Amino acid sequence: MAGERDAAVDGAVDGGLVAGVRAALAGAADPAKAPGMQAYMKSDMPYRGVPKPARERVLRPVFAARTLPDLASWTATVLAIWRDAAYREERYAAIDLTGHRAYRPYQRAQTLDLYEEMITTGAWWDYVDEIAARRIGPLLAVDPAAIRPVMLRWSRDGDLWRRRTSIICQLSFTTATDLELLYACIDANLDDRDFFIRKAIGWALRQYARTDPAEVRRFVGARGQALSSLSRREALKNIG
């Protein structure tokens, strides 16, 4: 996988699609909303002031009008939007493009390089959580032999966003959750004092508690004081 390098880009960028994305977001901009959105996200990158529902509405015809012909062109176009973004909504649009139904056949292990770059260069929860749960998780579900070892490695990585991804990538798995993997990723981070890691541990456990509350109670009890109060509180929030 990519590690410290960027995802490779060998395909042709669809400049028309890139321009269409930027024009659509500019047309939907609400300058009155932009400062509040930027402040809430503590973002250095400015916003145009386009909330998610409006963003999805204006991007739908843009994505439908131009179907990218192959994996290489899709990857290159996603990264062109991502890397050259001047507004945060443009990066959201790049993530939206990765999840468009036309490109479901590209969701396989080799796509992990693309998502890894977006995780490590985005380096904030709004980007990372969407990619972890809705992109990395499905890759793990369809190809655990390839993705599981990477998640185990990421759980001990120096980058906290890779580690957060490893913990929360199974949020939607319910009964299919790989508990051995989940617990390994949590245990690798029990000593970490970072808020985003502790919150991720609690979130992942709280989500699995919807499926098996007794098991989550058991795990929380077994880890005792090694589990932070924040993680414990989040894990048990809905089950007592």
Secondary structure, 3 states (H helix, E strand, C coil): CCCCCCCCCCCCCCHHHHHHHHHHHHHCCCCCCHHHHHHHHCCCCCCCCCCHHHHHHHHHHHHHHCCCCCHHHHHHHHHHHHHCCCCHHHHHHHHHHHCCHHHHHHCCHHHHHHHHHHHHHHCCHHHHHHHHHHHHHHHHHHCHHHHHHHHHHHCCCCCHHHHHHHHHCCCCCHHHCCHHHHHHHHHCCCCCCCHHHHHHHHHHHHHHHCCCHHHHHHHHHHHHHHCCHHHHHHHCCCCC
